[in-house]
Each structure stands twice: as C-alpha cells, then as structure tokens.
C-alpha cells in the first residue's frame, strides 16, 4: 500500500507515469473507504471530500504536492519566506492539468462536449458556466477559481459539501476556457426554486451551522472559529419547492 510520501516521490521522479497514477488511485480509494485520512480536513469535513468524488480527491493530492514541491525548492535555493500565492497557484494548475490529462479527466473542448451531453448553457457568471437539460436532476458547472490558489478552490468544494450536503458538488473533470482559465467541471443537484430566501432565513440557516455575522459584509458574510462563509445573498440561497427549506446552491467558503 502506497502513502502520500510514496506519491510525492513518484511524481518527482517519474511525473504522472502509469505507476504514479496507480499510487494516486490507491490513495483515493483508501480515503474513500476510510482507511486513510486527508490531513487538511477534520473527520466531518472528510465526508465533504468524499462526496466530491475521486477527481476532487486526486486533484487535492496533486495540489498539496505542488505546494510542498515549490516550497521545498525555494528553501533549497535559499529563498527567504514562503512562495507567493501566484507562484503556488501557477504550480498547482500546471500539475493538476498534467495529472488530469494523464488520468483522462481533461477536456480541451469542454463547452461543445457539455452542451451535447448535458444540455445548453443556461447561465454564465464570473465564476461559473451552467449547463442544464430540462427534466434532468442535476446541472453541470464549469467553475473558475476566485480563490488565491487552486487548492483553496478545491477546499471550497469540500467545505460546501460538508456544510450543504443537499447541494453537494461532484467533480467530473477539468478544462481551460478560451481565456486560458482553469475550470473545474462538476455536477450539482438541480433545485426547484420556490423563491429566494430572506436575510432572516439565511441567518437561521448559517447560525444552525455554527456561524455568526462578521458585521463587515452587509449581512452576506459570516464566520465561525474555523471557516469564513461569504456571498450568502438571496440569489445564492433558494427556498426549495419540495421541502420549503432554505438551500444554498453557491457561496464562497474558506478556512480562516
């Protein structure tokens, strides 16, 4: 049985060879079946990682290696301090793309493929392109990172799944858009929106999960001892037509 250290050594020596991919897959399976932990997350958050699917776990492993390798390289060169976020992000993107291509999780022409398989693009914003076919139970999103590093963008999916399992995101692949931005391709349950949630309903939802208003976000940003939860405005929190409960479909979430 391989370990994270074995994976790191294999990437450094052979890149994403067949043997390296096998080691990563073994580690993904161990994390999914509970025989291995992922040190970035506590036990409860671990469920959010597993809900995100094998590609999310694999990309998170590769991103952690990228951070460790660029930090070690800087130390070996005698650089003072930690690498800048842009350096870390660049390295994480580079290695995740290499791994995703080797693991057949990369699409160069994703928009055409997603439209053919999952339906037309129904919405597009700064962060996501959304595809949906009438009658389907899920939407597909191409999600760009608005975080300082790709690892934090992956973390956000894990933390969303932990906090809001009813709209858990499952990663299915990776791509770049026409502007060269790395995008994470994922599925998410389709929610029938009865109406947008009120501020009071959103407050009740997040307080029950251990958050409090941080008093600096005009009522849409919250904080707990471990996480910051932002962008919780009504356009991101629906009242579900079936349950009548507030459901978060999107947010910004990160460790503090």
C-alpha positions as a printed NumPy array, in Angstrom:
array([[  0.   ,   0.   ,   0.   ],
       [  1.414,   3.382,  -1.017],
       [  1.452,   6.559,   1.046],
       [  1.394,  10.281,   0.365],
       [  5.19 ,  10.249,   0.651],
       [  5.386,   7.494,  -1.968],
       [  3.142,   9.534,  -4.286],
       [  5.281,  12.642,  -3.834],
       [  8.456,  10.686,  -4.611],
       [  6.857,   9.1  ,  -7.681],
       [  5.702,  12.457,  -9.088],
       [  9.14 ,  13.969,  -8.501],
       [ 10.911,  11.03 , -10.16 ],
       [  8.549,   9.974, -12.966],
       [  5.851,  12.621, -13.331],
       [  2.403,  11.17 , -13.901],
       [  3.506,   7.768, -15.126],
       [  1.26 ,   4.716, -15.028],
       [  2.798,   3.765, -11.685],
       [  2.232,   7.245, -10.237],
       [ -1.391,   7.216, -11.37 ],
       [ -1.815,   3.816,  -9.744],
       [ -0.438,   5.133,  -6.445],
       [ -2.777,   8.138,  -6.569],
       [ -5.759,   5.902,  -7.349],
       [ -4.877,   3.631,  -4.433],
       [ -4.722,   6.626,  -2.105],
       [ -8.064,   7.915,  -3.419],
       [ -9.64 ,   4.512,  -2.719],
       [ -8.149,   4.44 ,   0.776],
       [ -9.554,   7.892,   1.53 ],
       [-12.964,   6.96 ,   0.173],
       [-13.177,   3.743,   2.194],
       [-11.971,   5.445,   5.365],
       [ -8.659,   3.652,   5.822],
       [ -6.69 ,   6.867,   5.187],
       [ -7.348,  10.442,   6.284],
       [ -6.64 ,  13.622,   4.352],
       [ -4.792,  15.861,   6.765],
       [ -6.287,  19.151,   5.522],
       [ -9.725,  18.199,   6.806],
       [-11.248,  17.038,  10.073],
       [-13.44 ,  13.956,  10.27 ],
       [-16.704,  15.776,   9.496],
       [-15.191,  17.649,   6.548],
       [-13.79 ,  14.367,   5.236],
       [-17.347,  13.415,   4.227],
       [-17.48 ,  16.522,   2.039],
       [-14.252,  15.46 ,   0.338],
       [-15.627,  12.01 ,  -0.444],
       [-18.919,  13.444,  -1.725],
       [-16.859,  15.439,  -4.228],
       [-15.734,  12.263,  -5.989],
       [-12.414,  10.681,  -6.915],
       [-11.288,  13.522,  -9.242],
       [-11.605,  16.036,  -6.398],
       [ -9.533,  13.858,  -4.088],
       [ -6.9  ,  13.252,  -6.757],
       [ -6.615,  16.947,  -7.635],
       [ -6.303,  17.802,  -3.939],
       [ -3.438,  15.318,  -3.557],
       [ -1.667,  16.794,  -6.588],
       [ -2.226,  20.367,  -5.376],
       [ -0.724,  19.508,  -1.984],
       [  2.303,  18.025,  -3.73 ],
       [  2.652,  21.164,  -5.856],
       [  2.715,  23.356,  -2.737],
       [  5.19 ,  21.096,  -0.97 ],
       [  7.494,  20.914,  -4.003],
       [  7.621,  24.644,  -4.702],
       [  8.182,  25.368,  -1.011],
       [ 10.987,  22.808,  -0.797],
       [ 12.529,  24.173,  -3.99 ],
       [ 12.562,  27.689,  -2.596],
       [ 14.174,  26.521,   0.629],
       [ 16.844,  24.644,  -1.314],
       [ 17.625,  27.826,  -3.239],
       [ 17.973,  29.753,   0.   ],
       [ 14.905,  31.938,  -0.58 ],
       [ 13.517,  33.711,   2.447],
       [  9.858,  33.284,   3.354],
       [  7.078,  31.329,   1.677],
       [  6.359,  31.372,  -2.069],
       [  3.831,  33.955,  -3.241],
       [  0.262,  32.762,  -3.808],
       [  0.57 ,  33.347,  -7.558],
       [  3.621,  31.058,  -7.68 ],
       [  1.818,  28.362,  -5.725],
       [ -1.3  ,  28.705,  -7.877],
       [  0.68 ,  28.529, -11.112],
       [  2.411,  25.341,  -9.985],
       [ -0.824,  23.773,  -8.75 ],
       [ -2.596,  24.498, -12.035],
       [  0.317,  23.146, -14.061],
       [  0.49 ,  19.843, -12.205],
       [ -3.266,  19.352, -11.954],
       [ -3.527,  19.761, -15.724],
       [ -0.703,  17.247, -16.274],
       [ -2.337,  14.75 , -13.912],
       [ -5.847,  15.278, -15.337],
       [ -4.607,  14.716, -18.896],
       [ -2.772,  11.551, -17.869],
       [ -5.838,  10.313, -15.956],
       [ -8.264,  11.07 , -18.83 ],
       [-10.039,  13.745, -16.803],
       [ -9.221,  16.643, -19.117],
       [-11.323,  18.056, -21.978],
       [ -9.94 ,  20.618, -24.414],
       [-13.304,  21.479, -25.968],
       [-15.488,  21.14 , -22.912],
       [-18.229,  23.6  , -23.906],
       [-19.15 ,  21.628, -27.016],
       [-18.949,  18.312, -25.164],
       [-21.008,  19.502, -22.182],
       [-23.657,  21.053, -24.417],
       [-24.013,  17.806, -26.363],
       [-24.121,  15.593, -23.262],
       [-25.829,  17.736, -20.61 ],
       [-27.803,  20.393, -22.478],
       [-27.368,  24.072, -23.348],
       [-25.635,  26.689, -21.241],
       [-28.414,  28.359, -19.239],
       [-26.377,  30.844, -17.204],
       [-22.906,  32.336, -17.062],
       [-21.277,  34.453, -14.388],
       [-17.821,  35.452, -13.259],
       [-17.322,  32.103, -11.526],
       [-19.464,  29.508, -13.306],
       [-20.933,  28.45 , -16.628],
       [-24.038,  26.319, -16.031],
       [-25.454,  23.665, -18.365],
       [-28.87 ,  22.06 , -17.934],
       [-31.282,  19.891, -19.888],
       [-34.964,  20.244, -18.962],
       [-36.04 ,  17.346, -16.777],
       [-32.584,  16.382, -15.54 ],
       [-31.985,  16.071, -11.802],
       [-28.556,  17.771, -11.959],
       [-26.857,  20.76 , -13.508],
       [-23.275,  20.791, -14.766],
       [-20.964,  23.686, -13.985],
       [-17.614,  24.821, -15.284],
       [-16.301,  26.584, -12.216],
       [-13.392,  29.022, -12.361],
       [-11.381,  29.804,  -9.242],
       [-11.977,  33.082,  -7.424],
       [ -9.585,  31.978,  -4.684],
       [ -5.914,  32.827,  -4.25 ],
       [ -4.828,  29.274,  -5.136],
       [ -6.365,  26.287,  -6.879],
       [ -6.018,  24.268,  -3.68 ],
       [ -8.314,  26.735,  -1.916],
       [-10.814,  26.427,  -4.77 ],
       [-10.78 ,  22.646,  -4.261],
       [-11.1  ,  23.138,  -0.496],
       [-14.178,  25.292,  -1.13 ],
       [-15.933,  22.385,  -2.836],
       [-15.118,  20.125,   0.112],
       [-16.365,  22.669,   2.642],
       [-19.528,  23.4  ,   0.642],
       [-20.294,  19.674,   0.55 ],
       [-19.751,  19.433,   4.3  ],
       [-21.948,  22.435,   5.104],
       [-24.614,  21.924,   2.429],
       [-24.755,  18.196,   1.531],
       [-28.164,  18.62 ,  -0.13 ],
       [-26.411,  20.543,  -2.946],
       [-23.125,  18.626,  -2.897],
       [-20.801,  19.243,  -5.833],
       [-19.178,  16.245,  -7.553],
       [-16.12 ,  16.901,  -9.704],
       [-16.061,  15.066, -13.045],
       [-13.167,  16.728, -14.859],
       [-11.076,  19.783, -15.687],
       [-10.626,  22.148, -18.63 ],
       [ -9.491,  25.627, -19.653],
       [-11.784,  28.197, -21.199],
       [-10.987,  30.363, -24.223],
       [ -9.245,  32.86 , -21.92 ],
       [ -6.976,  30.152, -20.552],
       [ -8.617,  29.992, -17.127],
       [ -8.56 ,  26.611, -15.409],
       [-12.106,  25.436, -14.781],
       [-13.31 ,  22.599, -12.586],
       [-16.174,  20.664, -14.198],
       [-18.715,  19.412, -11.676],
       [-22.293,  18.271, -11.245],
       [-24.743,  19.543,  -8.641],
       [-28.37 ,  18.645,  -7.859],
       [-30.954,  20.801,  -9.617],
       [-33.087,  22.709,  -7.115],
       [-36.631,  23.777,  -7.924],
       [-36.696,  27.308,  -6.585],
       [-39.949,  28.36 ,  -4.934],
       [-38.494,  31.805,  -4.145],
       [-35.3  ,  33.447,  -2.927],
       [-34.529,  33.189,   0.775],
       [-34.844,  36.214,   3.035],
       [-31.996,  37.591,   5.127],
       [-33.682,  36.187,   8.252],
       [-33.947,  32.711,   6.711],
       [-30.291,  32.793,   5.674],
       [-29.275,  33.908,   9.185],
       [-31.18 ,  30.975,  10.691],
       [-29.573,  28.545,   8.248],
       [-25.976,  29.585,   8.95 ],
       [-26.362,  30.123,  12.714],
       [-27.509,  26.498,  12.982],
       [-24.187,  25.536,  11.384],
       [-22.108,  27.495,  13.891],
       [-21.628,  30.783,  12.004],
       [-22.175,  34.371,  13.099],
       [-22.421,  37.586,  11.099],
       [-18.967,  39.131,  10.764],
       [-20.52 ,  42.616,  10.674],
       [-18.438,  43.723,   7.703],
       [-20.234,  42.133,   4.774],
       [-23.587,  43.947,   4.802],
       [-25.282,  40.829,   6.058],
       [-24.   ,  38.335,   3.482],
       [-20.724,  37.273,   5.135],
       [-20.409,  35.029,   8.173],
       [-17.624,  33.493,  10.206],
       [-17.025,  30.6  ,  12.605],
       [-13.978,  29.561,  14.577],
       [-12.742,  27.532,  11.584],
       [-14.32 ,  28.93 ,   8.403],
       [-15.421,  32.1  ,   6.649],
       [-18.688,  31.878,   4.692],
       [-19.273,  34.686,   2.2  ],
       [-21.587,  35.765,  -0.602],
       [-24.631,  34.33 ,   1.169],
       [-27.101,  36.628,  -0.559],
       [-30.592,  35.553,  -1.648],
       [-29.552,  34.792,  -5.238],
       [-27.363,  32.011,  -3.814],
       [-29.884,  30.672,  -1.289],
       [-33.217,  29.345,  -2.551],
       [-36.326,  28.159,  -0.786],
       [-36.733,  24.633,  -2.107],
       [-40.101,  23.987,  -3.719],
       [-40.24 ,  20.464,  -2.277],
       [-39.007,  20.881,   1.308],
       [-39.79 ,  24.564,   1.832],
       [-36.357,  24.948,   3.423],
       [-33.551,  27.368,   2.533],
       [-30.888,  25.668,   0.41 ],
       [-27.518,  27.154,  -0.513],
       [-26.529,  26.489,  -4.124],
       [-23.331,  28.529,  -4.142],
       [-21.129,  30.548,  -1.806],
       [-17.543,  31.458,  -1.018],
       [-16.2  ,  29.317,   1.817],
       [-12.636,  29.018,   3.113],
       [-10.617,  28.28 ,   6.196],
       [ -9.809,  31.253,   8.425]])
